[in-house]
Amino acid sequence: MRLRIERVRHPPIFAALHAACFDAPWPEDTFARLLALPTTFGLVAAAPEPAGFALVQIAADEAEVLAMGVVPARRRAGVGRALLADAAGAARAAGAAALFLEVRADNAAAQALYRCAGFAIAGRRAGYYRDAQGAHDAIVMRLAL
Ligand SMILES: CC(C)(COP(=O)(O)OP(=O)(O)OC[C@H]1O[C@@H](n2cnc3c(N)ncnc32)[C@H](O)[C@@H]1OP(=O)(O)O)[C@@H](O)C(=O)NCCC(=O)NCCS
């Protein structure tokens, strides 16, 4: 699979990818608002069709992955790993010393990806996510850049 990671500012692409990856899709407005911020950038992995995305925010010397996902048909092919590597490189180039993210405590696939990309557990936020099933803890993970 040939993969290209591109910086994209077009909210509908992120809304469509997010909807393909998550049960509770974020509205397009949310992406429009975030992508309009000078501190936020979006990455799309094209294979050549959009296969995954990451949304990254940089605040002083810390960066955060706000959301990322890979469409089901393209999983386990290195797309997530490539998106994270690109996000880390861009954050480092922008002056960040660490890249953070939150992941649901029961999301084993994402935690496996983050561990394999070098992230380590930095904390836990009780009841951080809420859905129809109730509250779910978040694990905070950190990658030194
Ligand atoms: C988590 C997610 C982004 C992983 O993307 P991906 O492109 O499949 O990940 P990669 O192919 O780059 O995986 C890299 C490594 O991570 C680990 N990994 C990824 N998915 C895994 C899974 N389902 N089970 C176990 N390990 C996994 C493996 O070590 C893998 O390497 P390998 O395939 O050589 O064994 C994808 O499953 C996804 O979009 N899930 C739904 C949305 C989501 O949970 N997003 C993150 C929210 S914080």
The ligand as a Tripos MOL2 file, in Angstrom:
@<TRIPOS>MOLECULE
LIG
   48    50     1     0     0
SMALL
NO_CHARGES

@<TRIPOS>ATOM
      1 C1         -6.2110    2.4630   16.9160 C.3       1 LIG1
      2 C2         -6.0970    2.6240   15.3950 C.3       1 LIG1
      3 C3         -5.9020    4.1120   15.0490 C.3       1 LIG1
      4 C4         -4.8450    1.8300   14.9220 C.3       1 LIG1
      5 O1         -4.5760    2.1710   13.5610 O.3       1 LIG1
      6 P1         -3.8290    1.1440   12.5740 P.3       1 LIG1
      7 O2         -3.5310    1.8510   11.3100 O.co2     1 LIG1
      8 O3         -4.6050   -0.1150   12.4940 O.co2     1 LIG1
      9 O4         -2.4770    0.8570   13.3930 O.3       1 LIG1
     10 P2         -1.1170    0.2950   12.7460 P.3       1 LIG1
     11 O5         -1.4070   -0.6410   11.6340 O.co2     1 LIG1
     12 O6         -0.2080    1.4360   12.4460 O.co2     1 LIG1
     13 O7         -0.5650   -0.5330   13.9910 O.3       1 LIG1
     14 C5          0.7390   -0.3630   14.5050 C.3       1 LIG1
     15 C6          0.9220   -1.3130   15.6660 C.3       1 LIG1
     16 O8         -0.0150   -0.9990   16.7170 O.3       1 LIG1
     17 C7         -0.4690   -2.2110   17.3300 C.3       1 LIG1
     18 N1         -1.9000   -2.4120   17.0370 N.ar      1 LIG1
     19 C8         -2.6840   -1.6770   16.2100 C.ar      1 LIG1
     20 N2         -3.9520   -2.1500   16.2110 N.ar      1 LIG1
     21 C9         -3.9700   -3.1960   17.0610 C.ar      1 LIG1
     22 C10        -4.9850   -4.1100   17.4660 C.ar      1 LIG1
     23 N3         -6.2480   -4.0340   16.9960 N.pl3     1 LIG1
     24 N4         -4.6490   -5.0750   18.3460 N.ar      1 LIG1
     25 C11        -3.3950   -5.1670   18.8330 C.ar      1 LIG1
     26 N5         -2.3630   -4.3460   18.4670 N.ar      1 LIG1
     27 C12        -2.6650   -3.3680   17.5930 C.ar      1 LIG1
     28 C13         0.3480   -3.3310   16.7000 C.3       1 LIG1
     29 O9          1.5430   -3.4580   17.4600 O.3       1 LIG1
     30 C14         0.6360   -2.7640   15.3290 C.3       1 LIG1
     31 O10         1.7540   -3.3230   14.7200 O.3       1 LIG1
     32 P3          1.5870   -4.7100   13.8740 P.3       1 LIG1
     33 O11         0.3740   -4.5610   12.9900 O.co2     1 LIG1
     34 O12         2.8810   -4.7940   13.1100 O.co2     1 LIG1
     35 O13         1.4020   -5.7820   14.8970 O.co2     1 LIG1
     36 C15        -7.3570    2.0360   14.6690 C.3       1 LIG1
     37 O14        -7.5920    0.7350   15.1690 O.3       1 LIG1
     38 C16        -8.6160    2.8700   14.8600 C.2       1 LIG1
     39 O15        -8.8430    3.8200   14.1170 O.2       1 LIG1
     40 N6         -9.4570    2.4900   15.8380 N.am      1 LIG1
     41 C17       -10.7470    3.1880   16.0730 C.3       1 LIG1
     42 C18       -10.5600    4.6260   16.4650 C.3       1 LIG1
     43 C19        -9.6820    4.7820   17.6800 C.2       1 LIG1
     44 O16        -9.7250    4.0050   18.6290 O.2       1 LIG1
     45 N7         -8.8350    5.8390   17.6460 N.am      1 LIG1
     46 C20        -7.9280    6.1650   18.7450 C.3       1 LIG1
     47 C21        -8.6940    6.8500   19.8260 C.3       1 LIG1
     48 S1         -7.6180    7.4190   21.1140 S.3       1 LIG1
@<TRIPOS>BOND
     1     1     2 1
     2     2     3 1
     3     2     4 1
     4     2    36 1
     5     4     5 1
     6     5     6 1
     7     6     7 2
     8     6     8 1
     9     6     9 1
    10     9    10 1
    11    10    11 2
    12    10    12 1
    13    10    13 1
    14    13    14 1
    15    14    15 1
    16    15    16 1
    17    15    30 1
    18    16    17 1
    19    17    18 1
    20    17    28 1
    21    18    19 ar
    22    18    27 ar
    23    19    20 ar
    24    20    21 ar
    25    21    22 ar
    26    21    27 ar
    27    22    23 1
    28    22    24 ar
    29    24    25 ar
    30    25    26 ar
    31    26    27 ar
    32    28    29 1
    33    28    30 1
    34    30    31 1
    35    31    32 1
    36    32    33 2
    37    32    34 1
    38    32    35 1
    39    36    37 1
    40    36    38 1
    41    38    39 2
    42    38    40 1
    43    40    41 1
    44    41    42 1
    45    42    43 1
    46    43    44 2
    47    43    45 1
    48    45    46 1
    49    46    47 1
    50    47    48 1
@<TRIPOS>SUBSTRUCTURE
     1 LIG1         1 GROUP 0 **** ****
